[in-house]
Amino acid sequence: MGQKMRLKKGDTVLVLTGKDAGRKGKILKVTPDKGKVIVEGVNRVRKHQKPTRALPQGGILRIEAAIDASNVMLVCSKCDRPTRIGMKVLANGDKVRCCKKCGEVLE
């Protein structure tokens, strides 16, 4: 069983470690059971593709590979800084994600 993830598809994140440290990108895919995320333009690897109907010539493609969710940090849309994610309960009982630095709701 994987860790509880507070990151979602479409969030803007900052990469903290690795060869792409310091780069920002949007999350394309979240895999909570493995604790991994795929970030647009980050951790690009070469994939050798055999010819198929969709790609008749085949070749070497550059695709984004998954990185560990602990190596990225959410960037708040209001204060534009990397922040941890907190949970806040609204008056109607709904739980929402919030920025730990400015307190803004992240939805």
JOGINOR-V462403 format. One record per pair of residues at least 4 apart in sequence whose C-alpha atoms are under 8 Angstrom apart, sorted by the first residue. I is the first residue (numbers start at 0). GAP is how many residues later the second one is. D is the distance in whole Angstrom. If there is no record, write none. Layout:
I_GAP_D ; I_GAP_D
//
This chain:
0_32_6 ; 1_30_6 ; 1_31_4 ; 1_32_6 ; 1_33_6 ; 2_29_7 ; 2_30_7 ; 2_32_6 ; 3_28_7 ; 4_27_6 ; 4_30_8 ; 5_79_7 ; 5_91_8 ; 6_4_7 ; 6_23_8 ; 6_67_7 ; 7_19_7 ; 7_22_7 ; 8_17_8 ; 8_18_5 ; 8_19_6 ; 8_20_6 ; 8_21_6 ; 9_16_6 ; 9_17_5 ; 9_18_6 ; 10_15_6 ; 10_16_6 ; 10_63_7 ; 10_64_8 ; 11_12_7 ; 11_13_6 ; 11_14_4 ; 11_15_6 ; 11_62_6 ; 11_63_6 ; 11_64_8 ; 12_11_6 ; 12_12_6 ; 12_13_6 ; 12_14_7 ; 12_59_6 ; 12_60_5 ; 12_61_4 ; 12_62_5 ; 12_69_7 ; 13_7_8 ; 13_8_6 ; 13_9_6 ; 13_10_4 ; 13_11_7 ; 13_58_5 ; 13_59_5 ; 13_60_6 ; 13_61_6 ; 13_68_7 ; 14_5_7 ; 14_6_5 ; 14_7_5 ; 14_8_6 ; 14_9_6 ; 14_56_6 ; 14_57_5 ; 14_58_7 ; 15_5_5 ; 15_6_6 ; 15_55_5 ; 15_56_5 ; 15_57_7 ; 16_4_5 ; 16_5_8 ; 16_54_6 ; 16_55_8 ; 18_24_8 ; 19_22_6 ; 19_23_7 ; 22_19_8 ; 24_14_6 ; 24_15_5 ; 24_16_7 ; 24_17_7 ; 25_13_6 ; 25_14_5 ; 26_10_7 ; 26_11_6 ; 26_12_4 ; 26_13_6 ; 27_9_8 ; 27_10_6 ; 27_11_6 ; 27_12_6 ; 28_8_6 ; 28_9_5 ; 28_10_7 ; 29_5_8 ; 29_6_6 ; 29_7_5 ; 29_8_7 ; 30_4_6 ; 30_5_5 ; 30_6_6 ; 31_4_6 ; 34_33_6 ; 34_34_6 ; 34_35_8 ; 35_30_6 ; 35_31_5 ; 35_32_4 ; 35_33_5 ; 36_29_5 ; 36_30_6 ; 36_31_6 ; 36_32_6 ; 37_4_8 ; 37_26_7 ; 37_27_6 ; 37_28_5 ; 37_29_6 ; 38_4_8 ; 38_25_7 ; 38_27_7 ; 38_28_8 ; 39_24_7 ; 40_23_6 ; 41_22_6 ; 41_23_8 ; 42_21_6 ; 42_22_6 ; 42_23_7 ; 42_24_7 ; 43_18_6 ; 43_19_5 ; 43_20_4 ; 43_21_6 ; 44_17_6 ; 44_18_6 ; 44_19_6 ; 44_20_6 ; 45_14_6 ; 45_15_6 ; 45_16_5 ; 45_17_6 ; 46_13_6 ; 46_14_5 ; 46_15_6 ; 46_16_7 ; 47_10_8 ; 47_11_6 ; 47_12_5 ; 47_13_6 ; 48_9_5 ; 48_10_5 ; 48_11_6 ; 48_12_7 ; 49_8_5 ; 49_9_7 ; 50_4_6 ; 50_5_5 ; 50_6_5 ; 50_7_4 ; 50_8_7 ; 51_4_5 ; 51_5_8 ; 51_6_7 ; 66_4_7 ; 67_4_8 ; 72_9_6 ; 72_10_6 ; 72_11_7 ; 73_8_6 ; 73_9_6 ; 73_10_7 ; 73_11_7 ; 74_5_6 ; 74_6_5 ; 74_7_4 ; 74_8_6 ; 75_4_5 ; 75_5_6 ; 75_6_6 ; 75_7_6 ; 75_23_6 ; 75_30_7 ; 76_4_8 ; 76_29_8 ; 77_26_7 ; 78_23_7 ; 82_16_6 ; 82_17_6 ; 82_18_6 ; 83_15_7 ; 83_16_6 ; 83_17_8 ; 84_12_6 ; 84_13_6 ; 84_14_5 ; 84_15_6 ; 85_11_6 ; 85_12_5 ; 85_13_6 ; 85_14_6 ; 86_8_6 ; 86_9_6 ; 86_10_5 ; 86_11_6 ; 87_7_6 ; 87_8_5 ; 87_9_6 ; 87_10_6 ; 88_4_6 ; 88_5_6 ; 88_6_5 ; 88_7_6 ; 89_4_5 ; 89_5_6 ; 89_6_7 ; 95_9_7 ; 95_10_7 ; 95_11_7 ; 96_8_6 ; 96_9_5 ; 96_10_7 ; 97_5_6 ; 97_6_5 ; 97_7_4 ; 97_8_5 ; 98_4_5 ; 98_5_5 ; 98_6_7 ; 98_7_7
//
